[in-house]
Amino acid sequence: MDDDYFTTFSPEEIATHIRMSAGLGSKNRVAVRVRRRASSPDAFDIIIVGFDYLSEFSIFCGLLSAFGLDIRAGNIYSFSRRTQRPSPPRIVDVFSVSLKKGEVFEITEQHHLEQELRNFANLLATGAAAEARERLNRFLTERIEKMNVPLGGLLSPVEIRFDNESSPEWTLMEVHSEDSFAFLYAVSNALTMHGIDIHKVKIRNVAGHASDQFFVAGRWGRRIEDPGAQEKLRTAVRMMKQFTGFLPEAPDPAKAMRHFDQFIERAAEEGFPDDVIAFLADEKGMVRLAQILGSSDFLWEDFMSAHFRDLVPLLESFVLPNKDSMRKDLTSRLSRAPSFEEKKRTLNDFKDSQVFRIDVQHLLDTRVTLADFSMVLTDLAEIIVDEAAKICLESSKRNPARFTVCGLGKFGGREMGYASDLELIFVHEEHGSTPFYESLARHTIEFIEAHSKGIFHIDLRLSHTATRVRGRSRSTNSGITTVRTARLRRLNGKR
């Protein structure tokens, strides 16, 4: 137990903490007391004594904000390192809060807060930290939507200093900023998501200016001394603080917050590119990022795996590509690919990037209708199939009879959507045996690779004894013979 705990609180207050701690158990993981301060009817002291769990301080700060309470001061202690007892480590969190204008915090609301604190502690005790954060983010989003607060940019000033001299065990992280909604939640959430252990916090808010001290350690219980790790935390805290205010812009706020942490990690790996940081300094950038992060797990995984560097140009440009420009772009890239395998990689990279771009444009730009989306997706499919067939034909070094590739279903009707199949029929003029065309069709289909986690997946349905048109067999000695029906199924990502 830190020595300053005994100087921070009076003997009477410490006795209260001990009595509250004595009542803790598996059915009562936190004890809460709310006391109205004599100085103001809108000021309260909230005392929380309980077991210490990962993400707990962050969750409690966010919950207080969600109840319309502004944290003005606080003294937060975790006794996890000092105790030798087999029982779980304990915390003492004492918050001094004020009620935001227009809010109500009477007995009913106080009891509701106490119950929610217990509910969250129970979730954390079972290891359900992700569920707890998602539940809290929905609380916060509802609160933000009621506030009508102007949104600021990423560059709203936050000063963060690291001190490794004041404590032999902990890094002191000092955070200074103008106070804002859920400020402590944003800061502590950024720390928690990066595996930072929060041991003690001194909260001070004077005249709208927050000056908070966090005594923290890294993942392995060591002080944070590496300058690179410190800079990574600075950027994460700054961006998390600002992004919290944009959660209402996301279709799924909890999902957006979860993805935002992954975004911060990837940005750190890329060295926090200047163009990304500058773009997100603008309100428009934060709004668009929130919309992407809270929309689709599938789209986000695709973005993180392959398209991170395309973020800024993609979000800045809201023009769907047309068929001529896509074909010209792909032709230019293929002309620089020296080998068959290079051409295959080039074509599939182009396909994946264009599908991702089309999906994002449809998601973010309200001017893009479903009909627009279907048309440009169909155009892309036509270009990909056409170029794949040409490359495979050239590699065969044959001069065959005339042939064509036709589309059926939604593809043929230019009505492709999220769950559409791409049905192809290869048709040629040669009579009799068709091994060459069978081979050409197979190579063309195999040339278009299925992304293991991408949007397109290839499903071959082949007949060994006869060719088929939509399930109906036809003789192979007719004037025009169908040699292959392939289905290129477009998976429906959850959106």
Secondary structure, 3 states (H helix, E strand, C coil): CCCHHHHHCCHHHHHHHHHHHHCCECCECEEEEEEECCCCCCEEEEEEEEECCCCHHHHHHHHHHHCCEEEEEEEEEECCCCCCCCCCCEEEEEEEEEECCCCCCCHHHHHHHHHHHHHHHHHHHCCCHHHHHHHHHHHHHHHHHHHCCCCCCCCCCEEEEEECCCCCCCEEEEEEEECCCCHHHHHHHHHHHCCCEEEEEEEEEECCEEEEEEEEECCCCCCCCCHHHHHHHHHHHHHHHHHHCCHHHCCCHHHHHHHHHHHHHHHHHCCCCHHHHHHHCCHHHHHHHHHHHCCCHHHHHHHHHHCHHHHHHHHHCCCCCCHHHHHHHHHHHHHCCCCHHHHHHHHHHHHHHHHHHHHHHHHHCCCCCHHHHHHHHHHHHHHHHHHHHHHHHHHHCCCCCCEEEEEEHHHHCCCCCCCCEEEEEEEECCCCCCHHHHHHHHHHHHHCCCCCCCCEEEEECCCCCCEEECCEEECCCCCCEEEEEEEEEECCCCC
